[in-house]
Amino acid sequence: MKLLWENLFFLRRKILTNLIFKMFRSRWWSPKNYQLRMRLIITYILLTLIPITVLVYFSYYQYTKLIEEQVGENVPKILDQMNKNIDNQMSELENLPELLYNSNDVISVLRKDTYINQSALQIDYYKVNIYLSNTYLTDISPVLGVFLWSKDRFFSSTLLPYSGFKKIPSFKGNESIILQDEVDLRFKSKPSFFLMTNKIKDFENRKDIGTLAIAVNLSFIENTLKDINKQNEAQLLLMSKKGKIIYHSDPTQIGKVEDITNYPTLNGSFSANSNGEKQLISLSKSEKMDWVIVYKIPMKYLTEKADVIKSVTLVFFVVISLGTVVISIFTAWGVSRPIYKLSRLMKDVEKGNFNVDLKVDSKDEIGILAQSFNSMVSKIRELIKQNFHIEIRQKQAELYALQSQINPHFMYNTLESISMTIDDDTVSEMVTLLGRMLRFSLENKNRIVPFQKEVEHIENYLTIQKFRFEDRLSFSIESDINLHQLYSPKFILQPIIENSIKHGLEARRGMFTIRVYISKVPGIYPGTEDVIIRVEDNGIGIDGKTQQEINSLLKSDPIGRRDSGFGMINVHARILMLFGEKYGLTVESENGTVIIIRFPVIEGDEAVKKYERKEDYIHE
């Protein structure tokens, strides 16, 4: 924290120096040369930053220096007392191996070399284990377990289940302390511990008769140190004179080795930098065990309770801030409010809403910016509107042109058939049918027509074609819906059937049959119904590759690609424009060709008006 304030102070001093230098170079004493941003910066620095920065910096510096001195004196005294407590408890633990000599039965078992039978061996195991449990594993004892090796025999008694530890641990001298990471012993629930090992001697013949290892829970050290380790951010560790960590507030560090030469003293306090952070480090060395207690805490946590300094700083800050607010509130409000509004309106424009207007009455930079923004949005709005109208008119012209087209080839063929017909009744009927078709085509300018009229139109067309091809063509039109109540887009069947006759009848020998079936099915959207028109023929069909190309063509821009398949693309484009992309034509080939037309049910005058004026609604 201290380092942060130092860096902040020098950074602000550098910025202030640069600003003053620039102001002198640009004749800062002339108000007309001031920009709005510069006026705000100068006002804020002069009234707020300079006095508060100086006050906070010097106050905090003095306080941290005082805290460091006080903690540096008091913590080592507390650590010294803790070292004495640990020494006393270790002295008690060192006497634990002597309890083994209180049992003559246990010593007798350890002196034995051989057994008559297995039963005698099991009895000795039971005696020793019971004694170990009753003697060492008490409620007030920190002992987790006791292990005894003697002449290829292994005795043990533990509070918790354990694994490993069948081999005698290596140690030097008569007594030794072995840390947890040096052996393969592991207890259930993974408590931290260390081992106290001792050779068991037979004082009568002065021989070693066994090795005793006592696993001691490190909780007794943790309980001793817990009073000083209330800060979660502090590190508390106990290490040997060689730097090996016996206990650490972070259990994952136990067993690691610290470079003890990094500590200039083993009794006292000093400050040091660790990973760019200043720490206060206090140490105390044990006189008996040669153990060292180390307490590390970042300086920033020692200064958190600077109540007096913070109170004085807060009062001073409030007084200065109130004066700054009174002077600069009008200027800051006048600048920030239009900028915020401009930012919000720009986000609306980004989302496509061009009906925005930024009203700013000032004549400064903000006012000029607002005028430019309004002018830009207005021009963009006009351009979009013009382009939109042009595009709509183009599409309307294309659709009307497509709807009014009549295939001249069909007209010529019909007239030729009439001229070649001898029978007067036949000629009369053909002319009548042709007249009905022309009347339907030329008189009715609506895009939506009664379904019955659309069906009658295609029936007239197929009848004329039947006169032309005679016995080579037959057709049927079936429906399971009431055609008098529903409506259909105009001219959607004739282009499809023309295409079927052109590509199917001419390539087929024998009778060519066309079947038109109209039905009603559940709609694509929930709660709606759709009309399905199937136009089937028994022609040669379409191969898979051509079928895939046609369906891909239908999914592309139908108006732009109308020349690639005039009839079907024509119909598909109109349905797409009226009802949306989910409707239109699909092509299948099943023992011939099947064209499927799908569009929503149109019933009632309101529905007809909706689709008749759909482009007008878009225009508005």
MIVEXRO-805751 format. One line per 8 residues: number of its first residue (from 0); their letters; for each residue x, y, z of C-alpha. Coordinates in steps of 0.1 Angstrom, whole numbers. Layout:
! residues N
NUM) a) X/Y/Z | ...
***
This chain:
! residues 620
0) mkllwenl) 0/0/0 | 28/24/9 | 46/16/-24 | 13/22/-43 | 8/57/-27 | 44/66/-35 | 40/57/-71 | 7/75/-73
8) fflrrkil) 22/106/-58 | 51/108/-82 | 29/100/-112 | 5/129/-103 | 34/153/-97 | 48/144/-131 | 14/150/-148 | 10/183/-129
16) tnlifkmf) 44/195/-141 | 36/187/-177 | 3/205/-175 | 18/237/-160 | 45/237/-187 | 20/234/-215 | -2/261/-200 | 27/286/-199
24) rsrwwspk) 37/278/-235 | 1/283/-246 | -4/316/-227 | -25/300/-200 | -35/334/-184 | -58/341/-214 | -92/326/-206 | -103/326/-243
32) nyqlrmrl) -75/301/-250 | -89/276/-225 | -107/245/-237 | -135/231/-217 | -116/200/-208 | -86/221/-197 | -107/243/-174 | -121/212/-157
40) iityillt) -87/196/-152 | -71/228/-138 | -100/234/-114 | -100/198/-101 | -62/197/-96 | -60/231/-78 | -89/225/-55 | -87/187/-48
48) lipitvlv) -58/167/-60 | -28/187/-47 | -38/192/-11 | -54/157/-7 | -24/140/-22 | 1/158/0 | -20/152/31 | -26/115/24
56) yfsyyqyt) 10/108/14 | 27/123/45 | 0/110/69 | 3/75/56 | 40/75/55 | 43/85/92 | 17/60/102 | 33/30/84
64) klieeqvg) 66/39/99 | 51/39/134 | 33/6/128 | 64/-11/115 | 84/-1/146 | 57/-12/171 | 50/-45/154 | 87/-51/149
72) envpkild) 92/-48/187 | 62/-67/200 | 59/-97/177 | 93/-112/185 | 84/-111/222 | 52/-131/215 | 72/-155/194 | 97/-160/222
80) qmnknidn) 69/-170/245 | 55/-194/220 | 89/-210/216 | 91/-216/253 | 56/-232/252 | 66/-255/223 | 99/-264/241 | 79/-274/272
88) qmselenl) 55/-296/253 | 84/-312/233 | 101/-320/266 | 70/-338/277 | 69/-357/244 | 105/-367/247 | 96/-386/279 | 70/-408/262
96) pellynsn) 94/-436/251 | 104/-441/287 | 68/-453/295 | 76/-485/276 | 100/-496/303 | 72/-494/329 | 59/-527/315 | 79/-558/323
104) dvisvlrk) 56/-578/301 | 64/-557/270 | 102/-558/277 | 100/-596/281 | 82/-598/247 | 109/-577/231 | 137/-599/245 | 122/-630/229
112) dtyinqsa) 140/-644/198 | 118/-674/189 | 83/-689/195 | 71/-724/200 | 40/-718/179 | 20/-691/162 | -5/-689/190 | 22/-677/214
120) lqidyykv) 33/-650/189 | -3/-637/186 | -6/-635/224 | 25/-613/225 | 12/-591/197 | -20/-586/217 | -1/-578/249 | 21/-552/233
128) niylsnty) -6/-535/212 | -30/-532/241 | -2/-516/262 | 7/-492/235 | -30/-482/230 | -37/-477/268 | -4/-458/274 | 0/-435/245
136) ltdispvl) -34/-430/229 | -53/-409/254 | -78/-381/249 | -54/-354/260 | -24/-367/241 | -14/-354/207 | -2/-389/197 | -18/-403/165
144) gvflwskd) -1/-437/166 | 27/-457/181 | 48/-482/160 | 73/-507/174 | 98/-529/155 | 116/-558/173 | 134/-587/157 | 113/-590/125
152) rffsstll) 81/-582/145 | 60/-551/140 | 36/-538/167 | 13/-508/162 | -16/-490/177 | -32/-459/161 | -62/-436/165 | -69/-434/128
160) pysgfkki) -66/-460/100 | -33/-457/82 | -14/-471/52 | 22/-479/44 | 50/-477/71 | 60/-513/74 | 98/-506/71 | 118/-492/100
168) psfkgnes) 126/-455/93 | 162/-445/92 | 175/-420/118 | 208/-409/134 | 216/-411/171 | 194/-425/198 | 166/-400/191 | 154/-383/159
176) iilqdevd) 125/-363/146 | 113/-373/112 | 89/-351/92 | 58/-364/74 | 72/-361/39 | 102/-383/48 | 82/-415/54 | 54/-433/35
184) lrfkskps) 31/-432/65 | -4/-417/57 | -33/-415/81 | -70/-413/71 | -83/-376/69 | -46/-366/63 | -37/-349/95 | -2/-331/97
192) fflmtnki) 23/-349/119 | 59/-357/126 | 76/-388/141 | 97/-391/172 | 119/-422/170 | 139/-439/197 | 160/-470/202 | 147/-494/229
200) kdfenrkd) 176/-508/249 | 178/-538/272 | 197/-523/302 | 205/-558/316 | 226/-569/286 | 230/-534/270 | 217/-544/237 | 191/-528/213
208) igtlaiav) 159/-548/214 | 136/-526/193 | 128/-493/176 | 99/-471/187 | 83/-444/165 | 56/-421/179 | 35/-401/154 | 26/-368/170
216) nlsfient) -2/-346/156 | 11/-311/147 | -22/-297/161 | -5/-290/194 | 19/-266/176 | -10/-251/157 | -29/-245/189 | 1/-228/204
224) lkdinkqn) 5/-205/175 | -32/-198/167 | -33/-166/188 | -9/-148/166 | -21/-164/134 | -55/-147/133 | -46/-128/102 | -55/-150/72
232) eaqlllms) -30/-130/51 | -1/-137/74 | 23/-167/71 | 34/-185/102 | 60/-213/100 | 82/-234/122 | 114/-247/107 | 146/-265/118
240) kkgkiiyh) 180/-248/120 | 187/-262/85 | 155/-244/71 | 133/-275/68 | 97/-265/75 | 81/-285/103 | 48/-266/105 | 33/-240/81
248) sdptqigk) 0/-222/81 | -3/-235/45 | -1/-273/49 | 12/-278/14 | 45/-261/24 | 53/-286/52 | 85/-305/43 | 100/-279/20
256) veditnyp) 133/-262/27 | 137/-224/33 | 171/-208/26 | 179/-197/61 | 207/-175/49 | 181/-151/35 | 173/-141/70 | 198/-115/84
264) tlngsfsa) 188/-124/120 | 170/-153/137 | 159/-132/167 | 141/-99/159 | 123/-82/130 | 131/-67/96 | 113/-56/65 | 119/-71/30
272) nsngekql) 103/-72/-5 | 87/-104/-17 | 73/-105/-52 | 71/-67/-53 | 53/-66/-20 | 68/-52/12 | 66/-76/42 | 74/-74/79
280) islsksek) 92/-105/90 | 97/-115/127 | 118/-145/139 | 124/-162/172 | 149/-191/178 | 143/-219/203 | 170/-224/228 | 162/-261/233
288) mdwvivyk) 151/-275/200 | 171/-252/176 | 138/-245/159 | 129/-211/145 | 94/-195/144 | 89/-171/114 | 60/-147/111 | 55/-129/78
296) ipmkylte) 28/-104/71 | 24/-79/42 | 27/-43/54 | -5/-34/37 | -25/-55/62 | -8/-38/92 | -20/-4/80 | -57/-14/76
304) kadviksv) -66/-1/110 | -53/34/106 | -84/48/122 | -70/81/134 | -52/89/102 | -81/78/80 | -106/99/101 | -84/130/98
312) tlvffvvi) -79/124/60 | -116/117/55 | -127/150/72 | -102/170/53 | -113/152/20 | -150/160/27 | -143/197/33 | -122/200/2
320) slgtvvis) -146/179/-19 | -176/201/-9 | -158/232/-20 | -148/215/-53 | -184/203/-59 | -199/238/-54 | -175/254/-79 | -173/227/-106
328) iftawgvs) -208/211/-105 | -224/234/-131 | -195/230/-155 | -192/192/-150 | -230/188/-153 | -232/209/-184 | -205/188/-201 | -213/153/-189
336) rpiyklsr) -250/153/-195 | -250/160/-233 | -221/136/-237 | -240/108/-220 | -271/115/-241 | -250/115/-273 | -235/82/-263 | -269/67/-257
344) lmkdvekg) -283/80/-290 | -253/67/-309 | -260/32/-295 | -296/35/-307 | -283/45/-342 | -260/15/-341 | -290/-7/-335 | -308/7/-366
352) nfnvdlkv) -330/34/-349 | -324/66/-369 | -354/85/-354 | -332/103/-328 | -325/139/-321 | -299/154/-298 | -310/187/-284 | -282/208/-270
360) dskdeigi) -285/246/-268 | -249/255/-260 | -225/269/-286 | -194/252/-273 | -177/221/-286 | -206/199/-273 | -232/220/-292 | -212/218/-325
368) laqsfnsm) -209/181/-320 | -246/177/-314 | -255/197/-346 | -231/176/-366 | -246/144/-352 | -282/154/-359 | -273/164/-395 | -255/131/-401
376) vskireli) -284/110/-388 | -309/131/-409 | -289/125/-441 | -286/88/-434 | -323/85/-427 | -332/102/-460 | -308/80/-480 | -322/49/-465
384) kqnfhiei) -357/60/-472 | -349/68/-509 | -331/35/-514 | -359/16/-498 | -386/32/-519 | -366/25/-551 | -361/-12/-541 | -398/-17/-533
392) rqkqaely) -409/-1/-566 | -385/-23/-585 | -398/-54/-569 | -434/-44/-575 | -428/-37/-611 | -411/-71/-615 | -439/-90/-599 | -466/-72/-618
400) alqsqinp) -447/-79/-650 | -443/-115/-642 | -480/-119/-633 | -492/-104/-666 | -470/-124/-689 | -487/-150/-711 | -467/-176/-730 | -469/-166/-767
408) hfmyntle) -459/-202/-777 | -491/-215/-760 | -512/-189/-779 | -498/-199/-812 | -502/-236/-806 | -538/-230/-795 | -547/-209/-826 | -530/-235/-848
416) sismtidd) -551/-263/-832 | -583/-242/-837 | -575/-237/-874 | -569/-274/-880 | -601/-285/-862 | -630/-295/-884 | -656/-301/-859 | -676/-270/-851
424) dtvsemvt) -685/-280/-815 | -649/-286/-807 | -638/-252/-822 | -665/-235/-802 | -655/-251/-770 | -618/-243/-775 | -625/-207/-783 | -648/-204/-753
432) llgrmlrf) -621/-219/-730 | -595/-196/-745 | -617/-166/-739 | -622/-175/-703 | -585/-178/-698 | -578/-145/-714 | -605/-128/-694 | -591/-143/-661
440) slenknri) -556/-132/-671 | -563/-96/-683 | -593/-85/-662 | -584/-96/-628 | -555/-74/-615 | -555/-88/-579 | -527/-109/-566 | -551/-130/-545
448) vpfqkeve) -581/-147/-562 | -607/-172/-551 | -593/-207/-551 | -621/-220/-572 | -613/-195/-600 | -576/-205/-600 | -586/-241/-603 | -611/-234/-631
456) hienylti) -584/-215/-649 | -560/-244/-649 | -588/-268/-658 | -595/-247/-689 | -559/-247/-697 | -556/-285/-694 | -587/-290/-715 | -573/-270/-743
464) qkfrfedr) -540/-290/-741 | -561/-322/-742 | -577/-311/-774 | -542/-305/-788 | -526/-338/-778 | -558/-358/-779 | -553/-393/-764 | -517/-387/-753
472) lsfsiesd) -528/-365/-723 | -551/-371/-694 | -556/-351/-662 | -575/-350/-629 | -580/-323/-603 | -589/-334/-568 | -595/-315/-535 | -605/-323/-500
480) inlhqlys) -612/-287/-490 | -639/-262/-498 | -624/-242/-527 | -652/-216/-526 | -642/-203/-491 | -605/-201/-496 | -582/-179/-517 | -550/-185/-536
488) pkfilqpi) -522/-164/-552 | -530/-159/-589 | -513/-178/-617 | -494/-204/-595 | -506/-235/-612 | -504/-227/-649 | -465/-222/-651 | -460/-254/-632
496) iensikhg) -482/-275/-655 | -468/-258/-686 | -434/-269/-674 | -446/-305/-668 | -461/-308/-703 | -431/-294/-719 | -406/-317/-703 | -427/-347/-695
504) learrgmf) -452/-353/-723 | -427/-347/-752 | -402/-371/-737 | -428/-399/-730 | -444/-424/-753 | -479/-433/-745 | -504/-417/-722 | -491/-388/-701
512) tirvyisk) -511/-382/-669 | -512/-351/-647 | -528/-352/-613 | -534/-321/-592 | -543/-327/-556 | -552/-299/-531 | -553/-305/-493 | -551/-287/-460
520) vpgiypgt) -524/-296/-433 | -513/-282/-399 | -494/-250/-404 | -456/-244/-400 | -464/-220/-372 | -484/-233/-341 | -522/-227/-344 | -522/-222/-382
528) edviirve) -531/-242/-412 | -514/-245/-446 | -525/-254/-481 | -505/-281/-500 | -509/-285/-538 | -493/-315/-553 | -488/-315/-591 | -478/-350/-602
536) dngigidg) -470/-365/-636 | -459/-399/-649 | -431/-386/-670 | -395/-398/-671 | -388/-379/-638 | -357/-360/-627 | -323/-375/-618 | -310/-368/-583
544) ktqqeins) -283/-343/-593 | -308/-322/-614 | -333/-323/-586 | -307/-311/-561 | -297/-282/-584 | -334/-272/-589 | -340/-271/-551 | -308/-251/-545
552) llksdpig) -319/-227/-572 | -353/-222/-555 | -335/-214/-522 | -314/-186/-539 | -326/-152/-550 | -357/-161/-572 | -361/-127/-588 | -325/-125/-597
560) rrdsgfgm) -324/-160/-612 | -358/-162/-630 | -342/-170/-664 | -328/-203/-651 | -363/-219/-647 | -389/-193/-656 | -422/-210/-645 | -412/-225/-612
568) invharil) -389/-196/-602 | -417/-172/-610 | -442/-189/-587 | -417/-195/-560 | -406/-158/-560 | -442/-146/-556 | -450/-170/-528 | -418/-161/-510
576) mlfgekyg) -425/-123/-513 | -461/-128/-500 | -457/-153/-472 | -420/-155/-462 | -391/-178/-467 | -406/-209/-450 | -431/-213/-479 | -427/-219/-516
584) ltveseng) -419/-248/-540 | -401/-281/-536 | -393/-307/-563 | -394/-345/-558 | -391/-374/-583 | -411/-405/-576 | -418/-425/-608 | -423/-391/-625
592) tviiirfp) -421/-356/-612 | -439/-341/-582 | -440/-303/-576 | -452/-294/-541 | -466/-259/-534 | -471/-247/-498 | -486/-215/-485 | -508/-205/-455
600) viegdeav) -546/-208/-456 | -561/-175/-469 | -597/-172/-457 | -619/-142/-453 | -617/-106/-466 | -593/-94/-439 | -567/-120/-449 | -571/-111/-486
608) kkyerked) -566/-74/-479 | -535/-82/-458 | -517/-99/-487 | -531/-76/-514 | -516/-46/-497 | -486/-62/-481 | -461/-42/-502 | -480/-10/-493
616) yihe) -476/-18/-456 | -439/-23/-461 | -437/10/-479 | -453/28/-450
***
